[in-house]
Amino acid sequence: MVTPFKTMPLQRGSFFQRLFKQHPADNAVIELNNLLAGTEISRINGQHIQKIAENYSLNLQQEYPLNLQEFFAVLWNWYLKSDGDPGLLADAQRLGALLQLEPSVISDLQNRIGENYYRRATKGAVSKRRLLASDASGLDKLANRLQITSDVTTRVLTEEKKLVVNQYIQPLISKNRCSPEEYREMERMIDNFQLEKQHKNELFKQFQALLSYWQAEHEPLQTILVDGGAIQKSEICYFLAKKVKWFESRNGSYGTKQLELINQGTLYLTGTRLVFVGNTKNSIIALNRIWKVSATRQQITIMKDKGKDPVIQLNTDPQILCILIERIRNGQIG
């Protein structure tokens, strides 16, 4: 008889236990283990187990509940490793009844044990950033054999899908860029995985920004038609932003520096200049005087070869302007 249970020796009692012919209570569990190891479960009945309990004058269900659960868990795991042997399934169901385990306890054990099997299968099914219909059907059949609840399968599937998504997007986040093909692949993956609407919208919003950075760096620059005399007729405008705030650094109290709002207006980027048309005055910065630009979430700092370095606050993503300035300065207009 092949069984996951192995016969164990009984514990030797203490001096007084031997003197009064008493047995260590833990031997009840060992005797139950040895019964399972030496007898086919189909031949075991409730009287066998009750006799063990009576010999030790105890209630196994009350005093050794975790040990009884472990017996079921060992046999259930053995059944799962057997690739669905119906005989072992019947044995496990019979053992659960013999040990008088509550249905909720059995379900909890099946969920905890089966989750590991289901998770491994799920990892393989979604590893290629797609969940095929055939793989989904296979997972449903596996969940049925494992007898795990839909709460477990839904949670595991969601977690593993998110892991695959994160593995794909983390390198893109690190380089702060997303090419059109990478963006399309992300769209296909997310649509296939059917992520929650909120998570899906957050990802698209984030990666639309990364895609715009890639496009600003690699695609031909788009020209903007400018009415009026804001820039010279010979100039081409590549960027325009309205409601822009122009700040400059001022000396504060105790030797500190603080930004002061100087002007508000419209900002233009041409092939040679930054032109700011403000409410109080206009400002012009030649691109060949800029040695560095840096962007934060809402602002871009223009560092020049001399003079004050303005901080410009935009309503649009300042990273785009930063990329365009660097690209034009490097002669990469086409």
C-alpha positions as CSV (number, residue, x, y, z in Angstrom):
1,M,0.0,0.0,0.0
2,V,1.4,3.4,-1.0
3,T,0.7,6.1,1.5
4,P,2.1,9.5,2.5
5,F,2.0,8.5,6.1
6,K,5.0,6.8,7.8
7,T,4.8,4.7,10.9
8,M,6.3,6.4,14.0
9,P,7.3,4.9,17.4
10,L,5.2,5.8,20.4
11,Q,6.7,8.1,23.0
12,R,8.1,6.6,26.2
13,G,6.1,7.8,29.2
14,S,7.5,9.4,32.3
15,F,8.4,7.4,35.4
16,F,5.0,8.1,37.0
17,Q,3.1,7.5,33.8
18,R,4.8,4.0,33.6
19,L,4.1,3.4,37.3
20,F,0.4,4.1,37.0
21,K,0.2,2.5,33.5
22,Q,-0.7,5.8,31.9
23,H,0.2,6.8,28.3
24,P,1.4,10.2,27.0
25,A,-1.5,11.9,25.4
26,D,0.4,12.7,22.3
27,N,0.6,9.0,21.6
28,A,-3.0,9.2,20.6
29,V,-2.0,11.3,17.6
30,I,0.9,8.9,16.8
31,E,-1.4,5.9,17.0
32,L,-3.8,7.7,14.6
33,N,-0.9,8.4,12.3
34,N,0.2,4.7,12.4
35,L,-3.4,3.6,11.7
36,L,-3.4,5.8,8.5
37,A,0.1,4.5,7.6
38,G,-0.8,0.8,8.0
39,T,-4.5,0.6,6.9
40,E,-6.2,1.5,3.7
41,I,-8.4,4.5,4.5
42,S,-11.4,2.8,2.8
43,R,-11.2,0.1,5.6
44,I,-11.0,2.6,8.4
45,N,-14.2,3.6,10.2
46,G,-15.2,5.9,13.0
47,Q,-14.9,3.2,15.6
48,H,-11.2,2.8,14.9
49,I,-10.6,6.5,15.7
50,Q,-13.0,6.5,18.6
51,K,-11.2,3.6,20.2
52,I,-7.9,5.5,20.1
53,A,-9.6,8.5,21.7
54,E,-11.1,6.3,24.4
55,N,-7.8,4.6,25.2
56,Y,-6.4,8.0,26.1
57,S,-9.6,9.4,27.6
58,L,-9.6,12.5,25.3
59,N,-11.5,14.2,22.5
60,L,-9.2,14.3,19.5
61,Q,-11.3,17.0,17.8
62,Q,-11.1,19.4,20.8
63,E,-7.5,18.7,22.0
64,Y,-5.7,18.0,18.7
65,P,-7.5,20.0,16.0
66,L,-4.4,21.1,14.2
67,N,-3.0,17.6,14.1
68,L,-6.2,16.3,12.5
69,Q,-6.0,19.1,10.0
70,E,-2.5,18.2,9.2
71,F,-3.5,14.6,8.5
72,F,-6.0,15.8,6.0
73,A,-3.6,18.3,4.5
74,V,-0.9,15.6,4.0
75,L,-3.4,13.4,2.1
76,W,-4.9,16.2,0.1
77,N,-1.4,17.3,-1.0
78,W,-0.7,13.7,-1.9
79,Y,-3.9,13.6,-4.0
80,L,-2.9,16.8,-5.9
81,K,0.5,15.4,-6.7
82,S,-1.1,12.3,-8.1
83,D,-2.6,14.3,-11.0
84,G,-6.2,13.7,-9.9
85,D,-6.3,10.0,-8.9
86,P,-10.0,9.5,-8.1
87,G,-9.2,6.9,-5.5
88,L,-7.1,9.3,-3.5
89,L,-9.8,11.9,-3.9
90,A,-12.3,9.5,-2.3
91,D,-9.8,8.7,0.4
92,A,-9.3,12.4,1.2
93,Q,-13.0,13.0,1.3
94,R,-13.5,10.0,3.6
95,L,-10.7,11.1,5.9
96,G,-12.2,14.5,6.3
97,A,-15.4,12.9,7.4
98,L,-13.7,10.4,9.7
99,L,-11.8,13.2,11.4
100,Q,-15.0,15.2,11.7
101,L,-13.5,18.3,10.1
102,E,-15.9,21.1,9.5
103,P,-16.6,21.9,5.8
104,S,-15.2,25.4,6.3
105,V,-12.0,24.0,7.7
106,I,-11.6,21.6,4.8
107,S,-12.3,24.4,2.3
108,D,-9.7,26.6,4.0
109,L,-7.1,23.8,3.8
110,Q,-7.9,23.1,0.1
111,N,-7.5,26.8,-0.7
112,R,-4.2,27.2,1.1
113,I,-2.7,24.0,-0.4
114,G,-4.2,24.4,-3.9
115,E,-3.2,28.1,-4.2
116,N,0.5,27.1,-4.7
117,Y,-0.4,24.7,-7.5
118,Y,-2.8,27.3,-9.1
119,R,-0.2,30.1,-8.8
120,R,2.5,28.1,-10.6
121,A,0.1,27.3,-13.4
122,T,-1.1,30.9,-13.6
123,K,2.5,32.2,-13.8
124,G,3.1,30.0,-16.9
125,A,-0.2,30.9,-18.5
126,V,0.4,34.7,-18.4
127,S,4.2,34.8,-18.8
128,K,4.0,35.8,-22.5
129,R,1.8,38.8,-21.6
130,R,-1.3,37.1,-22.9
131,L,-3.9,34.8,-21.4
132,L,-5.1,32.6,-24.2
133,A,-8.6,31.1,-24.2
134,S,-7.1,27.6,-24.0
135,D,-4.9,28.5,-21.0
136,A,-7.9,30.2,-19.3
137,S,-9.9,27.0,-19.8
138,G,-7.0,24.9,-18.4
139,L,-6.8,27.1,-15.3
140,D,-10.6,26.6,-14.8
141,K,-10.2,22.8,-14.9
142,L,-7.2,23.0,-12.6
143,A,-9.2,25.1,-10.1
144,N,-12.0,22.6,-10.2
145,R,-9.6,19.7,-9.5
146,L,-7.9,21.7,-6.7
147,Q,-11.3,22.5,-5.3
148,I,-10.3,26.1,-4.6
149,T,-12.8,28.9,-4.4
150,S,-13.3,31.6,-7.0
151,D,-12.1,34.2,-4.5
152,V,-8.7,32.5,-4.5
153,T,-8.5,32.1,-8.3
154,T,-9.6,35.7,-9.0
155,R,-7.0,37.0,-6.5
156,V,-4.2,34.9,-7.8
157,L,-4.9,35.6,-11.4
158,T,-5.1,39.4,-10.7
159,E,-1.8,39.3,-8.8
160,E,0.0,37.4,-11.5
161,K,-1.3,39.6,-14.3
162,K,-0.1,42.7,-12.4
163,L,3.3,41.2,-11.9
164,V,3.7,40.6,-15.6
165,V,2.5,44.1,-16.4
166,N,5.0,45.6,-13.8
167,Q,7.8,43.5,-15.3
168,Y,7.1,45.0,-18.7
169,I,6.6,48.6,-17.6
170,Q,9.4,49.0,-15.1
171,P,12.2,49.3,-17.7
172,L,10.1,51.9,-19.5
173,I,9.5,53.9,-16.4
174,S,13.3,53.7,-15.6
175,K,14.2,55.1,-19.0
176,N,11.3,57.6,-18.8
177,R,10.4,56.8,-22.4
178,C,8.0,54.6,-24.3
179,S,8.1,54.0,-28.1
180,P,4.9,53.7,-30.2
181,E,5.5,49.9,-30.5
182,E,6.1,49.5,-26.8
183,Y,2.9,51.5,-26.1
184,R,0.9,49.3,-28.5
185,E,2.2,46.2,-26.8
186,M,1.1,47.6,-23.5
187,E,-2.3,48.3,-24.9
188,R,-2.7,44.8,-26.2
189,M,-1.4,43.3,-22.9
190,I,-3.7,45.4,-20.7
191,D,-6.8,44.7,-23.0
192,N,-6.1,41.0,-22.9
193,F,-5.6,40.9,-19.1
194,Q,-8.8,43.0,-18.5
195,L,-7.3,44.9,-15.6
196,E,-9.5,47.0,-13.3
197,K,-10.7,50.2,-15.0
198,Q,-9.0,52.5,-12.6
199,H,-5.6,50.7,-12.8
200,K,-5.9,50.6,-16.6
201,N,-6.7,54.3,-16.8
202,E,-3.7,55.2,-14.5
203,L,-1.3,53.2,-16.7
204,F,-2.6,54.8,-19.9
205,K,-2.2,58.3,-18.5
206,Q,1.3,57.6,-17.3
207,F,2.4,56.0,-20.5
208,Q,0.9,58.6,-22.8
209,A,3.3,61.0,-21.1
210,L,6.2,58.6,-21.7
211,L,5.1,58.2,-25.3
212,S,5.0,61.9,-25.8
213,Y,8.6,62.2,-24.6
214,W,9.7,59.6,-27.1
215,Q,7.9,61.3,-29.9
216,A,9.4,64.7,-28.9
217,E,12.8,63.1,-29.2
218,H,12.5,61.0,-32.3
219,E,9.7,62.2,-34.6
220,P,9.9,65.3,-36.9
221,L,9.2,68.5,-35.0
222,Q,5.7,69.8,-35.5
223,T,5.4,73.5,-36.4
224,I,2.8,75.8,-34.9
225,L,1.2,78.7,-36.8
226,V,1.5,81.9,-34.8
227,D,-0.7,84.9,-35.5
228,G,0.4,88.4,-34.8
229,G,3.9,89.7,-34.3
230,A,4.9,87.6,-31.3
231,I,7.8,86.1,-33.3
232,Q,9.6,87.1,-36.5
233,K,8.1,86.1,-39.8
234,S,11.3,84.2,-40.6
235,E,11.0,82.1,-37.5
236,I,9.3,78.8,-37.1
237,C,7.5,78.0,-33.8
238,Y,7.8,74.5,-32.4
239,F,6.2,75.0,-29.0
240,L,3.6,77.4,-27.6
241,A,2.2,77.6,-24.1
242,K,-0.3,80.1,-22.6
243,K,-0.8,81.2,-19.0
244,V,2.8,80.8,-18.3
245,K,4.4,82.2,-15.1
246,W,7.9,83.6,-15.1
247,F,9.8,83.4,-11.8
248,E,13.2,84.7,-10.8
249,S,15.3,84.2,-7.7
250,R,15.4,86.9,-5.1
251,N,17.3,87.3,-1.9
252,G,15.1,86.5,1.1
253,S,15.6,87.0,4.8
254,Y,18.6,85.5,6.6
255,G,20.5,85.0,3.3
256,T,18.0,82.6,1.8
257,K,16.8,82.5,-1.8
258,Q,13.2,82.5,-2.8
259,L,11.3,82.6,-6.1
260,E,9.4,85.7,-7.0
261,L,6.7,85.9,-9.7
262,I,7.9,88.5,-12.2
263,N,5.5,88.1,-15.1
264,Q,2.8,86.1,-16.8
265,G,2.1,85.5,-20.4
266,T,2.7,83.3,-23.4
267,L,5.9,81.3,-24.2
268,Y,7.1,80.5,-27.7
269,L,10.0,78.2,-28.7
270,T,11.5,78.8,-32.2
271,G,14.6,77.4,-33.9
272,T,16.8,80.1,-32.3
273,R,15.0,81.6,-29.3
274,L,12.7,81.4,-26.3
275,V,10.3,84.3,-26.6
276,F,8.1,85.2,-23.6
277,V,5.3,87.7,-24.3
278,G,4.3,88.9,-20.8
279,N,1.7,91.2,-19.4
280,T,4.3,93.7,-18.2
281,K,7.2,93.1,-20.5
282,N,8.6,90.7,-23.1
283,S,11.7,88.5,-22.5
284,I,13.9,86.7,-25.0
285,I,16.5,84.1,-24.4
286,A,18.8,83.0,-27.3
287,L,19.1,79.2,-27.3
288,N,22.9,79.5,-27.8
289,R,23.1,81.2,-24.4
290,I,21.4,78.2,-22.6
291,W,23.9,75.7,-21.2
292,K,21.4,73.5,-19.3
293,V,17.7,73.0,-18.8
294,S,16.0,71.0,-16.1
295,A,12.4,70.1,-15.6
296,T,10.3,69.2,-12.5
297,R,6.6,68.3,-12.4
298,Q,5.4,71.8,-13.4
299,Q,8.4,73.9,-13.9
300,I,11.4,74.2,-16.1
301,T,14.6,76.0,-15.0
302,I,16.6,77.8,-17.8
303,M,20.3,78.0,-16.9
304,K,22.1,80.6,-19.0
305,D,25.8,81.5,-19.5
306,K,25.2,84.7,-17.7
307,G,22.4,86.7,-16.0
308,K,19.5,85.4,-13.9
309,D,18.2,81.9,-14.5
310,P,14.4,82.1,-14.8
311,V,12.0,79.4,-13.6
312,I,9.1,79.0,-15.9
313,Q,5.8,77.4,-14.7
314,L,3.6,75.7,-17.3
315,N,0.2,74.3,-17.5
316,T,1.5,71.6,-19.8
317,D,4.2,69.0,-19.1
318,P,7.5,70.9,-18.9
319,Q,9.5,67.8,-19.8
320,I,8.4,68.2,-23.5
321,L,9.7,71.8,-23.6
322,C,13.0,70.6,-22.0
323,I,13.4,67.9,-24.7
324,L,12.6,70.3,-27.6
325,I,15.1,72.9,-26.4
326,E,17.9,70.3,-26.1
327,R,17.0,68.8,-29.5
328,I,17.0,72.2,-31.3
329,R,20.2,73.2,-29.6
330,N,21.8,70.0,-30.9
331,G,20.6,70.7,-34.4
332,Q,18.1,67.7,-34.4
333,I,15.2,69.5,-36.0
334,G,14.4,67.1,-38.9
